[in-house]
Amino acid sequence: FSGFQQVKEEEKSKLVGNVFTNVASSYDIMNDVMSAGLHRLWKERLVGKLSPFAGMKHLDVAGGTGDVAFRIFDAVNSVKRRALRKVDEASIEETQIYVCDINPNMLNVGKQRAAERGLSDNRSLVWVEGDAEALSFDDDSMDGYTIAFGIRNVTHIEKALAEAYRVLKRGGRFLCLELSHVDIPVFKELYDLYSFQVIPNLGELIAGDRDSYQYLVESVRRFPPQERFAKMIGDAGFEKVEYENLVGGVVAIHSAIKL
Amino acid sequence: MYRTAARRLLGAGFTTSRLLRLPKPRPTTTIIPYSYCTSSMESPIGNQSVNPNQSDPTAAREEGHRRDESRKPRAEFQEEQARVLAASLRHVPRLGWTEEAMIAGSREVGVSPSIVGSFSRKEAALVEYFMDECLQLLIDRVDSGLDLQNLIPSERVSKLVRIRLEMQIPYMSKWPQALSIQAHPVNVPTSFKQRAMLVDEIWHTVGDGASDLDWYVKRTVLGGVYSATEIYMLTDDSPAEYRDTWAFLDDRVKDAFDLKKSIQEAKYFAQDIGAGVGKSFQGLMNGVMQTMSTRGGRSSAF
């Protein structure tokens, strides 16, 4: 199968499910190899833009392996931060970071990583299985919502955006980190070459799964470009919709506020 | 008619998105928050609303990497931002010009503290909002009948600077932090612009209408006087509310007015010298040109 094939909607979620079941265990390694480690910087930037604060309720969707969630946790709990700023311990206790993923395998990888850091009993991190298009959280309950490299896999992007709008509090922020479209002339050709020639081969070599990575590369091309996605976010009701291109458009961070 | 020349020069990029409430009706191109400028310049997008009740038929707008902004929702965000910042000011004496103060402010207003993450240059947003508020208060004081008639210009300047600096007294314990925030390279353009507008406003109120080179000299000098007094005030614990600071201010303003005279004299002197040198140089050049034209006349035209 390929991302370019016209896939029926019901089947898309099943196919995506299969893709991520297959790639879950080597997801992190493949990320490092494909982006030459840059994905870490992108996630740092995402969390930086979020400006986490003690006592926040945050929802990270499609964040199975916990990359973004751990960064937010560290940002709130870092010793340096607590020393420099006047934060009372009670608010730190209240911080809740929910990691929601539709795929239990990805969540398991995340829980494992939490255990390795000694955080398996920490009440701040909560691992929830759920669908981005139908979240199980209450209205107006979250201060922040992030989705990193997940929204292109959602079958109905508008539904996911509507759900994001629903669960966010007034003043809450929506942040989306996603592979996006490159327009810069020469760089675009190089990027296409890299995507279609190199990445599937890397997938075969490292994860033993060429098809999943072929799907990944093609799904990136199918995802709406920056401006159109920004418009979709605005249509869901968000305000102050902005985006920032990283690496010339290879990755874009869209941000918005619910008012 | 523009209120001051500075507005004409600086108006388009007026700080953190506040519209000044001005007494006289004015042409719409003056004080417009920077964001409005961008959206009005790119009109097809500026008119498009991200309000979910309206639908935009044009799907393809490949205009490259631009921010997607539209007028009405952005105004709401700026109102919210202003409300949060106004509430945050109450927490500044205790928490400083920090994110914590803004988080406390946002909780007061009933908005999630996440909104603070979206303010550009966070703490600077708070400081800049305060500077704008103070300028607006100063303008209001002046408009609501401040008595300056019986004062000579130097005394008028003193009085206006004093009124403005007194607004900072409640925050004096944390003002050094505000100054250091304003001095960050990232924040310097905006803080410089705010101070320039303040200084220009003061000169305009004093009754100065000059628009030649003198204009720059006056603003620069007053800017220096203002900053010096501001810093002096930080370490002044004289009795009776900064009595020493006001004495310092009066002295500096007087010096500045004396300096003005000296600069004027220096200018005339330079002009005289220039005239003298210029005459002899002109004579030399005339001689050279004549020689060249006679030589050129002999060769063929190009």
Interface residues (C-beta under 8 A of the other chain):
Chain A: K49 L50 S51 F53 M56 R85 K86 V87 D143 G144 L168 K169 R170 G171 G172 R173 D183 P225 Q226 E227 R228 A230 K231 G234 D235 A236 G237 F238 E239 K240 V241 E242 Y243 N245 G249 S255 I257 L259
Chain B: V50 P52 D56 A59 R61 E62 E63 G64 H65 R66 R67 D68 E69 S70 P73 R74 E76 F77 E80 L95 T98 E99 E100 I103 S106 G110 V111 S112 P113 S114 I115 V116 G117 S118 K122
